Amino acid sequence: MSKRLRTLLGDHPGTAALKSGAIKSDLVAFDFVDYSPTNKGFKPMVREGAFDVSELAIVTYLMAKSFDKPMVLLPDVVLARFQHGYGLYNAKQGTLKPADLNGKRVGIRSFTTTTGAWLRGILANDYGVDLNSIDWVTFEDAHVAEFVDATQRAPAGKQIIQMLLDGELDAVLGEKSDHPGLKPLFADLAAEEKAWFAKHGVLPINHMVVVSKNLADNHPEIVGEVHRMLVESAEVSAAAPRFDAADMRRSLQMITRYAAQQRLIPRELAVDELFDDVTRALVGKDG
């Protein structure tokens, strides 16, 4: 009899075959839980252990691990993208370049978002921005309840894009908008992304998959089967993220370093520390 797993997994190119039932297993059956957007399910996963298998933002996982939350990372990437396009400024206030952000007032949905952590890391390490000089304005708390957020909270009812349009913020991170008055912080996105990749050889990881520690401890064969199915599901989609073990390690090491620099986690972890004995053995296997 197959083991039923309560599962949070968004609709991505690489998960479509798994979610449709095209990838089959005699060992595992998934009970998919629907959250829209998927990241609304991250807080219940971290705070309540709500799922056996869950998509999770990588920075949320790093923070959860720093507080010993009972979950384990699988080497399966479901969302990865360049981050440069997720910074905006209001052109009516004058031109703003990344290097101009020191001392500015910058909005972000939550200080702990993965896109925000990537962008701050890029700004600090590649553009010399002093992150501590910025007046950060946030709208939501962290998924991890224990994290102490020292940023300024936006007034109740305020919307991040509207605050930017109204001149109450100088820039925002983690947002896109087709409003004609708003422009990307990185002026030539394609050139910026190409140059950044040439320098670092990293495609930024946003979301991976985790399993409960209980599942990893007591049913390692089930964890291996979940990984197999995720790999096979990704393989049938040309649009799914493609990471070999070396690619994944470079991306994970960089975001872990950025998270430590930004004091989202107490110290920089080695990549192998992000997995347990069961899932570490799966790194580089089948993919």
C-alpha positions as CSV (number, residue, x, y, z in Angstrom):
1,M,0.0,0.0,0.0
2,S,1.4,3.4,-1.0
3,K,2.2,6.0,1.6
4,R,0.0,9.1,1.3
5,L,2.0,12.4,1.7
6,R,0.4,15.7,2.5
7,T,2.1,17.9,-0.1
8,L,2.6,21.6,-1.0
9,L,3.9,22.0,-4.5
10,G,3.3,24.9,-6.8
11,D,2.4,24.7,-10.5
12,H,5.8,24.9,-12.2
13,P,7.0,23.4,-15.5
14,G,9.1,20.8,-13.6
15,T,6.3,19.8,-11.3
16,A,3.5,19.5,-13.9
17,A,4.0,15.8,-14.8
18,L,4.2,14.9,-11.1
19,K,1.0,16.8,-10.2
20,S,-0.9,15.5,-13.1
21,G,-0.2,11.9,-12.1
22,A,1.9,11.2,-15.3
23,I,4.8,10.2,-13.0
24,K,3.7,7.2,-11.0
25,S,4.8,5.2,-8.0
26,D,3.8,2.1,-6.1
27,L,5.3,3.6,-2.9
28,V,3.9,7.1,-2.8
29,A,0.6,9.0,-3.3
30,F,0.4,12.7,-3.0
31,D,-2.4,14.6,-1.3
32,F,-1.8,18.1,-2.8
33,V,-2.8,21.1,-0.7
34,D,-3.6,24.2,-2.7
35,Y,-2.3,27.6,-1.6
36,S,-2.4,30.6,-4.0
37,P,0.2,31.9,-4.2
38,T,2.2,28.9,-3.1
39,N,4.4,30.9,-0.7
40,K,1.3,31.4,1.5
41,G,1.9,27.7,2.5
42,F,5.5,28.3,3.6
43,K,4.5,29.8,7.0
44,P,2.4,26.8,8.0
45,M,5.2,24.4,6.9
46,V,7.8,26.2,9.0
47,R,5.6,27.0,12.0
48,E,3.4,23.9,12.2
49,G,5.2,21.3,10.1
50,A,1.9,21.2,8.1
51,F,3.2,19.0,5.2
52,D,5.2,15.9,4.6
53,V,6.6,17.3,1.4
54,S,6.8,21.0,0.7
55,E,8.1,23.5,-1.8
56,L,10.0,26.1,0.2
57,A,12.0,29.3,-0.5
58,I,15.6,28.6,0.0
59,V,16.2,31.5,2.4
60,T,13.2,30.3,4.5
61,Y,14.8,26.9,4.7
62,L,18.1,28.4,5.8
63,M,16.4,30.3,8.5
64,A,14.3,27.4,9.5
65,K,17.4,25.2,9.8
66,S,19.1,27.8,12.0
67,F,16.2,27.4,14.4
68,D,16.3,23.5,14.2
69,K,12.9,23.2,12.5
70,P,12.3,19.5,11.7
71,M,12.7,19.5,8.0
72,V,15.3,18.3,5.5
73,L,16.3,19.7,2.1
74,L,16.0,17.6,-1.1
75,P,18.3,18.4,-4.0
76,D,15.4,19.4,-6.2
77,V,15.0,22.9,-7.6
78,V,11.5,24.0,-8.7
79,L,12.1,27.7,-9.2
80,A,15.3,29.5,-10.2
81,R,15.8,32.8,-12.0
82,F,18.0,35.9,-12.4
83,Q,16.9,38.5,-9.8
84,H,18.0,41.7,-11.4
85,G,14.5,42.5,-12.9
86,Y,12.9,42.6,-9.4
87,G,14.2,46.1,-8.4
88,L,12.2,49.2,-9.3
89,Y,12.4,53.0,-8.8
90,N,10.1,55.9,-9.6
91,A,11.6,57.7,-12.6
92,K,9.6,60.9,-11.7
93,Q,12.0,61.3,-8.7
94,G,15.0,61.2,-11.0
95,T,17.3,58.5,-12.3
96,L,18.4,55.9,-9.6
97,K,21.2,53.4,-10.2
98,P,22.1,50.5,-7.9
99,A,25.1,52.4,-6.5
100,D,22.8,55.3,-5.6
101,L,20.9,53.3,-3.0
102,N,23.0,54.2,0.1
103,G,20.9,56.1,2.6
104,K,17.7,55.6,0.6
105,R,14.3,54.4,1.7
106,V,13.7,51.0,0.2
107,G,10.5,48.9,0.4
108,I,10.4,45.1,0.4
109,R,7.5,42.8,1.1
110,S,9.4,41.0,3.9
111,F,13.1,41.4,4.8
112,T,13.5,37.7,4.6
113,T,12.3,36.9,1.1
114,T,14.7,34.9,-1.1
115,T,14.5,37.4,-4.0
116,G,15.3,40.2,-1.5
117,A,18.3,38.3,-0.1
118,W,19.7,37.7,-3.6
119,L,19.2,41.3,-4.6
120,R,20.8,42.7,-1.4
121,G,23.7,40.3,-1.9
122,I,24.2,41.5,-5.5
123,L,23.9,45.1,-4.5
124,A,26.4,44.7,-1.6
125,N,28.9,42.4,-3.2
126,D,28.8,43.7,-6.9
127,Y,27.8,47.3,-6.5
128,G,29.3,48.4,-3.2
129,V,26.0,49.3,-1.6
130,D,26.1,49.6,2.2
131,L,23.0,47.7,3.2
132,N,23.1,49.1,6.8
133,S,22.8,52.6,5.4
134,I,19.4,51.8,3.9
135,D,16.1,52.6,5.6
136,W,14.2,49.3,5.0
137,V,10.4,49.4,5.0
138,T,8.6,46.0,5.2
139,F,5.0,44.9,4.9
140,E,5.0,41.3,6.3
141,D,6.8,39.3,9.0
142,A,9.1,36.4,8.4
143,H,7.9,32.9,7.8
144,V,10.1,31.8,10.7
145,A,8.5,33.2,13.8
146,E,11.7,33.3,15.9
147,F,13.5,35.7,13.6
148,V,13.7,39.2,15.0
149,D,12.9,41.7,12.3
150,A,14.4,45.1,13.0
151,T,13.1,46.8,9.9
152,Q,10.5,49.6,9.9
153,R,7.0,48.3,9.2
154,A,4.9,50.2,6.6
155,P,1.7,51.8,8.0
156,A,-1.3,49.5,8.0
157,G,-3.1,49.4,4.7
158,K,-0.3,50.8,2.7
159,Q,0.7,49.1,-0.6
160,I,4.3,48.8,-1.7
161,I,3.9,49.9,-5.3
162,Q,1.6,52.8,-4.4
163,M,4.1,54.0,-1.8
164,L,6.8,54.0,-4.5
165,L,4.5,56.0,-6.9
166,D,3.6,58.4,-4.1
167,G,7.3,59.1,-3.4
168,E,7.2,57.5,0.1
169,L,9.8,55.0,-1.0
170,D,12.9,55.6,-3.2
171,A,13.0,52.0,-4.6
172,V,11.5,48.6,-4.0
173,L,12.9,45.1,-4.2
174,G,11.1,41.9,-5.1
175,E,8.5,43.5,-7.3
176,K,7.6,43.9,-10.9
177,S,5.2,46.4,-12.4
178,D,4.1,47.6,-15.8
179,H,3.3,51.1,-14.5
180,P,4.9,53.5,-17.0
181,G,6.4,55.7,-14.3
182,L,8.4,52.9,-12.8
183,K,11.8,51.8,-14.2
184,P,14.1,48.9,-13.4
185,L,16.9,49.6,-11.0
186,F,19.2,47.7,-13.3
187,A,18.8,49.7,-16.6
188,D,19.9,47.0,-19.1
189,L,18.6,43.8,-17.6
190,A,19.8,41.4,-20.2
191,A,23.3,42.8,-20.1
192,E,23.4,43.0,-16.3
193,E,22.3,39.3,-16.0
194,K,24.7,38.1,-18.7
195,A,27.7,39.9,-17.0
196,W,26.7,38.7,-13.6
197,F,26.5,35.1,-14.8
198,A,29.8,35.4,-16.6
199,K,31.4,36.6,-13.3
200,H,29.8,34.1,-10.9
201,G,28.6,31.1,-12.9
202,V,25.5,31.1,-10.7
203,L,21.8,30.8,-11.6
204,P,20.0,32.0,-8.4
205,I,17.8,29.3,-6.7
206,N,14.5,30.6,-5.3
207,H,12.5,27.5,-4.3
208,M,13.5,23.9,-3.6
209,V,11.7,20.9,-2.0
210,V,11.9,19.8,1.6
211,V,10.5,16.8,3.5
212,S,9.7,16.5,7.2
213,K,12.4,15.2,9.4
214,N,10.1,12.5,10.5
215,L,9.8,11.2,7.0
216,A,13.5,11.3,6.4
217,D,14.3,9.6,9.7
218,N,11.7,6.8,9.4
219,H,11.1,6.3,5.7
220,P,14.3,7.0,3.8
221,E,13.0,4.9,0.9
222,I,10.0,7.2,0.5
223,V,12.3,10.2,0.5
224,G,14.3,8.6,-2.3
225,E,11.2,7.9,-4.2
226,V,9.9,11.4,-3.9
227,H,13.2,12.6,-5.3
228,R,13.1,10.2,-8.2
229,M,9.6,11.4,-9.1
230,L,10.6,15.1,-8.9
231,V,13.7,14.4,-11.1
232,E,11.6,12.5,-13.7
233,S,8.9,15.2,-13.7
234,A,11.6,17.9,-14.3
235,E,13.2,15.8,-17.1
236,V,10.0,15.8,-19.2
237,S,9.8,19.6,-19.2
238,A,12.1,21.7,-21.4
239,A,11.3,24.7,-19.2
240,A,12.2,23.2,-15.8
241,P,15.3,24.4,-14.1
242,R,18.4,22.4,-15.0
243,F,21.0,22.1,-12.2
244,D,23.8,19.5,-12.0
245,A,25.3,19.0,-8.6
246,A,28.1,21.6,-9.2
247,D,25.6,24.2,-10.4
248,M,23.4,23.6,-7.4
249,R,26.3,23.8,-4.9
250,R,27.5,27.1,-6.3
251,S,24.1,28.7,-6.1
252,L,23.4,27.3,-2.6
253,Q,26.8,28.4,-1.3
254,M,26.3,31.9,-2.6
255,I,22.8,32.4,-1.1
256,T,24.0,30.9,2.1
257,R,26.9,33.4,2.2
258,Y,24.5,36.3,1.4
259,A,22.1,35.2,4.1
260,A,24.9,35.1,6.7
261,Q,26.2,38.5,5.6
262,Q,22.7,39.9,6.0
263,R,22.3,38.3,9.5
264,L,19.4,36.2,8.3
265,I,21.3,33.2,9.7
266,P,23.9,33.2,12.5
267,R,26.7,31.8,10.3
268,E,27.5,30.6,6.8
269,L,26.8,26.9,6.4
270,A,28.6,24.5,4.2
271,V,26.4,23.1,1.4
272,D,26.6,19.6,2.8
273,E,25.2,20.9,6.1
274,L,21.9,21.8,4.3
275,F,21.2,18.1,3.7
276,D,21.0,15.1,6.0
277,D,22.6,11.6,5.5
278,V,19.6,10.5,3.4
279,T,19.2,13.5,1.1
280,R,23.0,14.2,0.9
281,A,23.3,10.8,-0.9
282,L,20.8,12.0,-3.5
283,V,22.9,15.1,-4.5
284,G,24.1,14.5,-8.1
285,K,22.1,11.3,-8.3
286,D,19.8,11.0,-11.3
287,G,20.4,14.6,-12.3
